[in-house]
């Protein structure tokens, strides 16, 4: 028996106003019978006897504006013909009715309802669009039809003053009404009010460890499932939220768009497993960095070494710590910090802020790397911040640019592009680590 998942891209959620949900705000394709029939035919080609089928649709499978009644009936026919045994669908309470549920007769059906939190005041604040009585009525209807209720709860709902107490109350309530419960770590979707709350620091997601700590008491409860990672999360700013980030000073050093990315990199991000050699590199005026002459030279040199696949390239800039895989993501591809405009005061702040960010990154990912190195100018604020951070953490740091070579080339306009510097990079990487 296998689990088969169908993600419908039909129509739009009939509510689409929940403050945390970005899925429901995305318009799908025309929810016509023909479009859905085609999707169902393709999906059921791979469904086998005794499989479990889960349908996710960013809305309600029982909403006829999203899944027309004739399309729903066709789906049920295909399901029964496949020999699959268990079916999970999603619906808001207002679309749950006996007539629609009776169409699923003979199927082991679970209807998932996103209750999120068992508190009417919080339901209003997150703009859920229904109350506990509406959920209870839908639950009663589902159970009356001899079908099962699956309840989604948010572990970290916005506006909850004490998430542990709120979750305790919600789980206790849901266990009285549900056959199964899913505890969800809410992550910030772009283009939602919660994303804006994350930017301003009025709400935050839970790290994996924080989520496990909060939900630990239910990990052995057979009716409770834990979902700590609902999607492959990385900060994705909608176009209307992006800003001009060209300038020098505190506002362009601790900008909220930089801070949330650093929070993500420290508390959620996982470096590639195969890359155990951390190499800190400079930023560049050209974005993305890999398009600059300096980085082209660095990358070409790294590719010549046997260690290339092990090297995790991470840049340092006023935006913070920037792994190579995110160099073309906003805001890392959209800022401009002109070093010529730096004052002694802002240089000092740059070192302070960058050291703090580096220390948090290294502390979070200390088990991922065997070696920490850099290829930076000794005179740069980035190198000073990195050196101070490593010293304070007791982490050995090697600059793959030797001091002797740097003294010879430091007055060159682009010292890290010189043959001597790149030769140091190559030769020092060849050494056993």
Steps between C-alpha positions, in 0.01 A plus 500: 500500500631843406392856562410689183460878515295707257558876510208667324557834332134563439327831567564696816419453866147625564626703796867586425524747787683307772786724610761222480409317180664581168369194316139614504597832346643335190242474220490158339394396156139500389317244721313340214391138479727440201808647670444301817413181311835522323682551831317209662566266207872572513517464878317169524730334249744450789253414776490134596286274715520580873678833442417802714407813305542851641358799313627849572340793322571827682134526578208260521443182301130523594465854362322459165654826377842343541411140414165486314258229610535300177881510530478387861281206403744406225785506752305268730440257212869498415592449865268204541617351173863522606455275801651761732376473858552825689424852381585835660349824373493854637208732556395807689202436732247693292530255209445186709154356442336157515402490134858546381643259758256223407657497154811355669305206643714186509824699524707531818491879489667755724407866460775735613394835645746778574377604842846647580416601859215420742432858601234718339682824579817372331299362210371852443848649526647262243194568282401135474143583405327252732466416869515189716126441466538483121784252531299293750197491269714381210667240723160374613382469140811307395473257791125462444588376149738244657805679368806637677618846597859611465584833665788731416636710788768770487764457768606865477189697398535877465378707795527211750659642816606158629524240225538209743181584688316577178614172346406299808150644485470441125623140511272417793204640307593337170550157657137514611383560143759337274618159393844637414679831555792660319713750692652743252801727529376813327761638262468846341343500155582796279225752427314439828447711812705247699798558269479868586479410870818296457677797338407726790586245767146472642480127415752230419509141384640228725830334424484124466639463852254752643211323328608164642529645848149646488340185355706238683218397733292377204766321299379160623127581479373271218237747383741793473740560209778756505576713193804716569572589135187564296692607188857566385527836664728784400412871528322597180407865478207600279589768247300769678698443821843549347685825567793699370794397717773721361683696765744493791412531867304332778181478292687304235679281753214383721216534252204272591531318167858409585412408858227249412732328254770472765239365743405240239863404435569465870184318615361311202748463215706185461829514306541238225599173666790428266667838561710474814764763414364847573665771294415863574538733202458874436196656341518699175336800339374279215193292586471212515853468632592214269471737202780723629860466381618427855258215553547357152870471582427345839250249363729399212780442751279297734384281211859397435532344844390152606320656795258707288190294582577527871535878505207707622548851371353763732533873441522775761346840440295768671198274439661232715599142429405399143530135386581471131168327425310815606719762333235578238215527750363833619638692688846355431472587131358846553722700734793735446736593785767745386812450714625846405214652703583312820590702809710362787183475706313296240805276447493424872128421483555284192753291692269472803194396302689267266679330790166440672352349185804280435503372859133404482548329165806305616334402826190376321696296246806393697427132431480552122857611436835334565704801388447876500707711261479826312641687203483861614714812513663527842412868514128449438235544768355163394828325583528675834143404590561140392829471685347643819199267474716189453732600784208549738351164402833318507470400133827473302497731197742501208518777245590329172663826394835513678608817679821506298312499172252756624776744595627482142161551331299708749544819301369340185157631407351150502741293710284186518495482122878481471681187389696498826186502715325229297818292508493517880136393498577199281816388678356535850188305406716215376628444851337218694206604717 
